[in-house]
Amino acid sequence: MQIYGSTQIQTSQIHAAQPLNAPHRLTAASSAESAYRTSGVDQLDISPEADLVSQIHDLPEIRSDRVASLRAQIANGTYETDAKIDLALSRLLDEIA
């Protein structure tokens, strides 16, 4: 075995056992900082905006043919019936509640 260009291991380059030290820990500069720290627990806070973006990504694809058909019905005055308005209102209230 060749180490550092020598055919023999030089004992002067071998170190004795080293002690294991605990990880370095930062001390809190103020009590306000320590109120936010928890010991041993990871925490993830998601902003309301990020939650909304996540919900938007889960929406289904827009069906362009259906949208065009509904726009044509609205333009012709054949879309808005009392039954459809009641159904739409009922679905909206179910979704909100």
C-alpha positions in Angstrom: 0.0 0.0 0.0 1.4 3.4 -1.0 0.5 6.5 1.0 1.8 9.9 0.1 4.5 8.5 -2.2 5.9 6.3 0.6 5.9 2.5 0.7 5.5 2.6 4.5 2.9 4.3 6.7 4.5 7.0 8.8 3.1 6.9 12.3 3.8 10.6 12.8 0.9 11.4 10.4 -1.6 9.2 12.2 -3.6 11.1 14.8 -5.1 9.7 18.0 -8.8 9.4 18.5 -10.6 12.7 18.4 -13.5 13.5 20.8 -17.0 14.0 19.3 -18.4 17.4 20.2 -22.1 18.3 20.2 -23.3 20.4 17.3 -22.9 24.1 17.7 -26.0 25.8 18.9 -26.9 29.5 18.5 -28.1 31.3 21.6 -31.1 33.4 21.4 -30.3 37.1 21.2 -33.6 38.1 22.8 -36.7 36.5 24.3 -38.7 37.4 21.3 -36.6 35.1 19.2 -36.9 32.3 21.7 -40.7 32.5 21.5 -40.5 31.4 17.9 -38.1 28.5 18.5 -39.3 25.0 19.2 -37.0 22.3 20.3 -36.7 19.3 18.0 -39.8 20.0 15.9 -39.7 21.1 12.3 -42.5 23.4 11.2 -43.8 24.5 7.8 -46.0 27.6 7.4 -47.8 28.0 4.1 -49.0 31.4 3.3 -52.6 31.9 2.2 -51.4 32.9 -1.3 -49.4 29.7 -1.7 -52.4 27.7 -0.6 -54.5 29.5 -3.2 -51.9 28.8 -5.9 -52.0 25.1 -4.9 -55.8 25.0 -5.2 -55.6 26.7 -8.7 -53.3 23.9 -9.9 -55.9 21.3 -8.8 -58.7 22.9 -11.0 -59.8 20.9 -14.0 -59.0 21.9 -17.6 -61.3 24.5 -19.2 -63.6 23.0 -21.8 -63.4 25.6 -24.6 -66.2 23.9 -26.6 -68.6 24.0 -23.7 -67.7 27.7 -22.9 -68.4 28.6 -26.5 -71.7 26.8 -26.5 -72.8 28.6 -23.3 -71.7 32.0 -24.6 -73.8 31.4 -27.7 -76.8 30.5 -25.6 -76.4 33.6 -23.4 -76.0 35.8 -26.6 -79.3 34.3 -28.0 -81.2 34.8 -24.8 -81.9 31.0 -24.4 -79.6 30.2 -21.5 -81.1 32.0 -18.5 -84.1 30.1 -17.3 -85.6 30.1 -13.8 -84.6 26.4 -13.4 -81.0 27.0 -14.3 -80.7 30.1 -12.1 -82.1 28.2 -9.1 -79.8 25.3 -9.8 -76.8 27.6 -10.1 -77.7 29.4 -6.9 -78.2 26.2 -5.0 -74.8 24.9 -6.1 -73.1 28.2 -5.1 -74.7 28.1 -1.7 -73.6 24.4 -1.2 -70.1 25.3 -2.2 -69.9 28.3 0.2 -71.4 26.5 3.2 
